[in-house]
Amino acid sequence: MKLHKIHLILLASIIIALLHFIFNPYRVVSHIYDLKLGEIAEKDINAPFDFYVYKSKETLEAEQTAAAAKVQPIYKVSENLKFNAQKNLDFVFQHFILQDGSDIQKISRKLRQNGYVLSIENIKLLMNDKRRIRLYNFLSENITKIFTIGIYSDSYRYQEIKISKANRIVNYGLNRLYSLEEAKNKLVSWHTILDERPLIHELADIILIENIIIDQDMTELEKEKAKEMVSLTLGKVQKNERIIGKNQKSTSIELLKLQSLLRAQKDHQPTRNNLQLILSSFGIFLLSLLILILFDYILVLFFPSNFSSIPRTIIILSSILVSIILTIVINNIFVIPSLIIPFSLSVLLVALIFNPHIGILFNFITLIFVSIFLNWSFTNPMILSLTTFGGIIALKHMKKKQEFYPITLYLLISFLIVNTAVSLIKFENITIYFWHLLWGIISCITSVVGLILLTPFVERKLNLATKQILLELLDFDNELLKKMATVAPGTYHHSLIVGNLAESAAEAVGANHLLARVGSYYHDIGKLENPQFFIENNPDSPDLHDKMMATESALLIRNHINNGLALARKYSLPKPVIDIIQQHHGNGLIKYFYNKAIETNLDFDEEQFYYSGPRAFTKESSIVMIADIVESTTKSLDDFSEKRIKKVLDDTIHNLINEGQLDESPLTLKELEKIKTYMLPILMGVYRKRLEYPEN
């Protein structure tokens, strides 16, 4: 068992022990006061000890809201807006570079198209190179000064402004800062050449903007501090003080005192002292730890393919906690019959996500934990556990994820049989029997509804590559595959062949062949962004790359990984499929454009020509990497003989080993040989040329 699994099991055991400590059946309150507003008290109620009277939720929220509303906004000096102003200045002046006097109207039109308005006279002034350089330096230097001081909005209504700097709030008088109009006038006044001042003014209108903006985080923090300063209590009631007298009509203040007394009693009157409760909960911790370790050991021993990842362990532990929490809510909070507990929910979820055999084992584990939190009462949990077997049987025969009606039917029939048998054994009367039947029906229906709601969430949010999800992704009506077939048909065809190769090889070495095929189908979805630059989609793509620098081409090629990851996350592909997309080139060299950069004497950083990785660290991603290279190389051959294709397979794997791309892969040399053996006939079948028959 890996260390991180032990951490999860320890955490789950601690949570179970804490829940047992908080909701221990021996932790009870000795008095209940159920007076309602306007009712007459039947007896005197005095305070048994000192306690604080807490405000009502509505009152407290209203006072906190009022306190937060009084908080003056906190501002900050935005560096981004200063940077944008400099960009605007640069952009305006770029219009004048390499232009002659005949281009004034053209420059004016371009400026207006980009949202910058300058008069013809001022454009003429900027046509002079020396003047333009001098003005540019003047503006760059002085807008930096102005933005450093700060420009506030003309609509600001206070005489002082609070500005956050280095996580400190400093008060500034407005006379220390600039309004927008003041900033423009100041910039103009600093310029000593009078005939250029109208130009400076026009440029100021374009460049200057308020850069003192509200700091939302600091403002919210100040509001939260203001809320925290609001007292939670109205006052304190002393021991033996009269709360309400006999025959007195209850008002809202007496009800607040009684509610506060109930709240205080939870800390003052447990029937067991805290040491006893702690020892009891520690016993639950030890028992939980033992059960969960044994359960995990059995799962790893008998179902290793299902429990090689942390998310799957999280699902198991979370499902146990969900069952416990539902038991606490039903039994301790709502105090309603335990037969209503949706016991089957977590068991069927585990059985559906993994397989029914694991569900059967998990059923017994859930029975133990639910019984513990029902104060070791086994009868009702046992009835619900036996009922759940019916749902597991229905799951075993379920062919589609949407077939939840049979599960509901099997659960109801199972509960009817088990409840009837137990009622006969216990000599229960007919009224109790029908009540139990009603509660059981509620439990079964609630379990199925929860299953319908939770299953997609668990599968998608935890990125599990379950069989059902992988089969859905293989559907050619899938939006991404349809888009690829239309936008990048060459990549689509390449991916299908890679899928055949990868599936066959994965099956041969005992890897997840379904995941290998799905990963192959989606490994190049990033090419949907710029399909014309990849040769399988456009035979003229070399001409496009010839017009680009090698570094630009390499960046475009590298980006198909990042683009693919972005699309995969957008469409919520499972994490194992995302891993294949990310790893199918490892951190290998983009050789063609690297060599081109050397040949053209380009000044470059070698890192620009390497994929960002990581290297393949699963069997499936390693197989897809091999299949991807082999397919691309083979289809470029002139000779499709068996000997030549064998050489492609040998060279591909040899090169990947030498380059270290398989260093982290779990594939053995024996398995690599088997992969070549299984890929060869598929490649021969795809690329073998037809025999040419003699003409008659």
C-alpha positions, -999 to +999 in steps of 0.1 A: +000+000+000+014+034-010+020+061+016-006+085+002-033+058+005-025+054+041-029+092+046-064+091+030-074+061+051-061+078+083-080+110+074-112+091+068-108+072+101-102+105+119-133+121+103-154+090+113-141+092+149-149+130+150-184+125+138-189+098+164-175+121+191-199+150+180-230+128+175-222+102+202-256+087+214-245+093+250-242+130+244-277+143+252-294+175+264-314+172+296-340+199+289-361+208+259-379+241+257-404+242+229-423+274+236-435+294+206-440+331+202-472+343+221-476+310+240-482+310+278-454+294+299-467+266+322-439+270+347-412+293+358-379+289+339-347+301+356-312+300+342-293+270+356-260+287+349-245+318+333-249+320+295-249+346+267-280+355+248-273+353+210-290+375+185-314+360+160-299+351+126-320+378+109-309+405+134-273+396+132-273+395+094-290+429+092-265+445+116-235+430+098-249+442+064-253+477+078-217+476+092-203+465+059-222+492+040-205+519+061-170+507+049-154+532+026-140+516-006-103+507-007-084+517-039-052+507-055-029+521-081-032+498-111+001+489-128-018+473-157-034+506-167-001+523-166+013+496-189-017+500-212-012+537-215+024+531-226+012+506-251-013+531-265+015+557-268+037+532-286+009+521-309+001+557-319+037+565-327+042+533-346+018+547-373+045+573-382+074+549-386+087+546-422+060+570-436+066+601-458+047+634-461+023+620-487+009+595-461-008+620-438-043+612-448-036+575-447-021+578-412-052+598-401-075+571-414-055+543-397-055+562-364-092+567-366-098+530-375-079+521-343-099+546-322-072+574-320-082+609-331-055+634-340-059+666-361-042+669-394-020+697-380-008+675-352-002+646-375+020+669-396+040+678-365+046+641-358+059+635-393+092+651-383+114+623-370+134+644-345+103+661-332+085+628-328+114+612-309+117+641-286+079+641-280+079+604-274+106+606-248+089+635-231+056+617-229+071+584-218+089+600-190+061+623-178+031+599-180+052+576-158+055+604-132+017+611-134+007+575-132+031+569-102+013+597-083-021+583-095-052+596-113-085+592-095-120+593-110-136+628-113-168+612-098-150+604-065-171+621-037-148+620-006-120+644+003-097+616+014-091+583-004-079+550+011-052+533-010-037+499-004+000+496-008+020+465+001-010+452+020-013+484+041-040+509+038-028+546+035-050+577+036-044+602+009-059+637+005-071+643-030-048+673-033-019+648-033-033+631-064-045+641-098-080+641-112-081+631-149-085+667-160-057+679-137-034+652-151-040+663-187-034+699-178-003+691-158+012+671-188+005+700-211+019+726-187+052+706-184+058+710-221+077+742-228+072+745-266+039+763-270+030+753-306+032+716-296+009+719-266-023+713-286-006+680-298+003+671-262-034+678-252-047+655-279-023+628-270-032+632-233-068+625-242-057+593-258-032+581-232-043+592-198-069+572-178-078+569-142-054+543-127-067+545-091-092+517-091-112+499-064-092+471-047-121+445-044-101+421-023-091+447+003-125+463+003-141+429+010-116+422+037-125+455+054-162+447+051-156+412+067-136+429+095-166+453+100-190+423+102-167+405+127-169+436+150-206+432+153-214+415+186-230+381+183-248+385+217-274+408+232-261+403+268-256+378+295-281+359+317-269+352+353-273+319+371-308+316+387-321+347+368-357+344+358-361+338+320-398+336+319-424+333+346-453+309+350-484+321+330-463+347+313-468+353+275-436+346+256-421+373+235-392+373+210-366+382+237-377+352+260-375+329+230-340+341+222-330+335+258-344+299+257-327+292+223-294+304+238-299+283+269-304+252+247-273+261+228-254+265+261-267+232+276-250+212+249-217+222+265-228+218+301-249+187+304-236+156+285-244+123+302-208+112+297-178+134+304-155+144+276-128+120+285-152+090+282-165+103+249-129+108+236-120+072+246-151+059+229-144+078+197-107+066+198-121+031+198-141+040+167-110+054+151-091+021+156-120+000+144-124+022+113-087+022+105-086-016+107-118-021+085-106+004+059-070-010+057-084-046+053-110-034+028-083-016+007-060-046+009-088-069-004-096-044-032-059-042-043-055-080-040-086-090-060-093-059-082-058-043-089-069-028-122-097-008-105-076+006-076-044+018-090-053+055-087-060+078-058-093+092-072-108+057-070-098+054-034-113+088-027-146+076-041-147+046-018-138+066+013-162+094+004-190+069-002-185+055+033-186+090+047-217+099+027-235+068+042-225+079+077-235+115+072-269+105+059-274+082+089-265+111+112-289+135+094-318+110+095-312+096+130-297+126+150-309+157+133-343+150+119-349+121+144-370+101+120-371+062+115-337+048+103-354+027+076-357+060+056-319+062+053-309+060+016-286+031+024-284+018-012-272+051-026-234+048-018-234+011-024-250+013-058-227+042-067-196+022-060-211-008-078-219+013-109-186+032-110-165+001-106-183-033-108-210-052-089-185-075-072-169-045-054-204-033-046-212-065-028-182-062-006-188-025+000-224-034+011-211-052+041-186-024+050-215+002+048-237-021+070-210-020+098-205+018+097-243+026+096-249+002+125-222+019+146-239+053+141-273+038+150-259+029+184-250-006+172-286-013+160-283-039+132-319-048+124-329-019+101-294-016+085-295-053+078-329-050+061-316-021+039-284-040+032-303-071+020-325-049-001-295-034-018-285-068-032-315-065-054-302-033-069-267-048-074-283-077-093-301-051-115-268-033-121-252-066-132-277-068-161-278-031-169-265-024-204-270+014-205-263+040-179-298+055-183-316+022-173-324+032-137-360+019-137-350-018-133-328-008-103-358+009-086-380-021-093-355-046-080-349-025-048-387-022-041-393-060-047-363-069-025-374-046+003-410-060+001-397-095+005-371-087+033-396-065+052-423-091+051-400-118+063-387-097+092-422-086+102-434-122+103-404-133+124-409-104+149-447-108+151-452-072+141-488-059+136-501-049+102-499-011+110-462-012+118-457-034+088-472-008+064-453+020+081-421+001+076-431-005+040-436+033+034-403+042+050-385+015+029-401+028-003-388+063+005-353+049+011-353+031-022-366+060-043-343+085-026-313+062-032-321+059-070-326+097-073-293+103-056-276+078-078-290+095-109-277+129-097-243+118-083-231+093-110-224+119-137-208+143-111-184+116-098-175+104-133-169+138-147-156+159-118-130+132-108-122+126-145-127+089-142-122+069-174-150+044-167-160+019-193-193+038-200-175+071-205-149+056-228-176+040-249-194+073-252-162+089-264-158+063-291-192+073-305-186+089-339-214+113-332-193+128-305-189+165-311-151+166-311-148+136-334-173+151-358-155+184-358-122+167-364-136+147-394-148+179-409-121+204-400-090+181-400-099+150-420-062+140-423-057+141-386-090+122-381-079+094-404-045+093-388-061+091-353-083+062-363-054+041-375-034+050-344-064+038-324-064+004-342-026+001-336-028+012-299-058-010-290-042-041-305-009-035-287-025-026-254-046-057-254-015-078-261+004-064-231-025-063-206-030-025-207-064-008-209-071-013-246-103+008-245-084+037-230-056+033-255-081+035-284-099+065-270-066+083-262-055+077-298-087+092-312-083+124-292-045+127-289-042+152-317-074+172-311-052+203-306-046+203-344-082+216-348-069+250-340-046+253-371-052+222-392-037+237-424-002+237-409-001+199-405+008+179-436-018+152-431-045+179-436-028+200-462-001+187-487+010+224-492+017+229-455+056+229-462+050+260-483+033+277-453+062+268-430+088+280-456+074+315-451+079+312-413+110+311-391+119+278-377+111+290-342+076+301-353+069+267-369+082+249-338+060+269-316+029+262-337+037+225-337+043+225-299+011+243-293-011+215-306-004+198-272-016+229-252-045+234-275-055+198-272-054+200-234-075+231-234-101+214-256-100+182-235-107+202-204-134+222-221-152+190-231-145+173-198-125+144-211-113+120-184-079+126-168-063+094-182-072+106-217-059+141-210-026+125-198-023+107-231-028+140-250-001+156-228+024+128-229+022+114-265+052+134-276+070+134-242+097+160-241+111+151-275+128+172-300+110+187-330+139+176-352+129+190-386+125+226-375+155+223-352+177+213-381+161+241-402+170+266-375+206+254-376+208+255-414+194+290-415+219+302-388+189+313-367+196+327-332+175+305-309+171+288-276+171+250-278+142+248-254+120+263-281+123+230-301+114+206-274+079+195-263+071+204-227+063+168-217+061+151-194+074+118-207+049+089-210+045+072-176+017+048-183+015+018-206-014+034-226+003+068-232+036+050-242+017+028-266-001+058-282+033+076-285+047+046-304+016+041-326+016+078-334+052+079-347+049+045-364+018+055-384+031+089-394+064+074-405+050+044-424+025+064-445+054+086-458+073+055-471+077+047-508+082+010-500+055-007-480+072-041-478+071-061-446+108-057-441+106-019-445+077-016-420+095-038-395+124-014-397+102+015-390+089-003-359+124-012-347+138+022-354+109+040-336+112+021-304+151+021-305+151+059-309+125+064-281+146+044-258+178+062-267+161+096-263+149+086-228+112+089-238+104+055-223+125+059-192+094+064-170+072+039-189+062+006-172+066-012-205+093-040-204+115-049-233+095-081-238+063-061-240+079-037-265+087-067-287+051-079-284+038-044-293+059-046-326+045-080-333+009-069-329+013-036-348+030-051-379+000-069-394-023-038-389+002-016-407+006-042-435-032-043-439-035-005-440-006+004-463-001-027-484-005-018-521-030-038-543-014-062-567-014-049-602-031-074-625-021-076-662-044-060-687-064-083-710 
